[in-house]
Amino acid sequence: MYVCICNALTDSEIAEASRRGARTVQEAYAVLGVEINCGQCKCMAQDIINAAEPAYMMQAAE
């Protein structure tokens, strides 16, 4: 699903950025090589990052 229309970013790409260490929307977008434009995606992008974080933390602990 597209989350950011301005940058054509999907939920999967944002979750991958989180798995690569991003904990904020700004960090995720930097990991993906883009910048926030209009900002309408920020809440949903942060929700995706937050949801991916527990899974990331469990993998890191193993």
ZIWOLIN-V712844 format. One record per residue. N is the residue number from 1. RES is the residue in one letter. PHI is phi as a letter, one per 40 degrees, with the letter a starting at -180 (999 if undefined). PSI is psi in whole degrees, 0 to 359 (999 if undefined). D_FIRST is the distance of its C-alpha to the first C-alpha in whole Angstrom. Layout:
BEGIN
N_RES_PHI_PSI_D_FIRST, N_RES_PHI_PSI_D_FIRST
END
This chain:
BEGIN
1_M_999_137_0, 2_Y_c_131_4, 3_V_b_316_6, 4_C_b_109_9, 5_I_c_322_10, 6_C_d_320_14, 7_N_b_4_13, 8_A_f_47_10, 9_L_c_139_8, 10_T_b_167_5, 11_D_c_323_6, 12_S_c_320_8, 13_E_c_320_10, 14_I_c_319_11, 15_A_c_322_12, 16_E_c_319_14, 17_A_c_322_15, 18_S_c_318_16, 19_R_c_336_18, 20_R_c_7_20, 21_G_h_352_21, 22_A_c_134_20, 23_R_b_351_20, 24_T_b_166_19, 25_V_c_316_17, 26_Q_d_317_20, 27_E_c_318_20, 28_A_c_315_17, 29_Y_c_322_16, 30_A_c_317_20, 31_V_d_323_19, 32_L_c_357_16, 33_G_g_25_19, 34_V_b_174_18, 35_E_b_155_19, 36_I_c_134_18, 37_N_b_272_18, 38_C_c_334_18, 39_G_g_358_17, 40_Q_c_340_15, 41_C_c_350_12, 42_K_d_316_15, 43_C_c_314_15, 44_M_c_320_11, 45_A_c_318_11, 46_Q_c_322_15, 47_D_c_319_14, 48_I_c_317_12, 49_I_c_314_15, 50_N_c_321_17, 51_A_c_327_15, 52_A_c_335_15, 53_E_c_314_19, 54_P_d_319_21, 55_A_c_320_20, 56_Y_c_316_21, 57_M_c_324_24, 58_M_c_319_25, 59_Q_c_321_24, 60_A_c_329_27, 61_A_c_340_29, 62_E_c_999_30
END
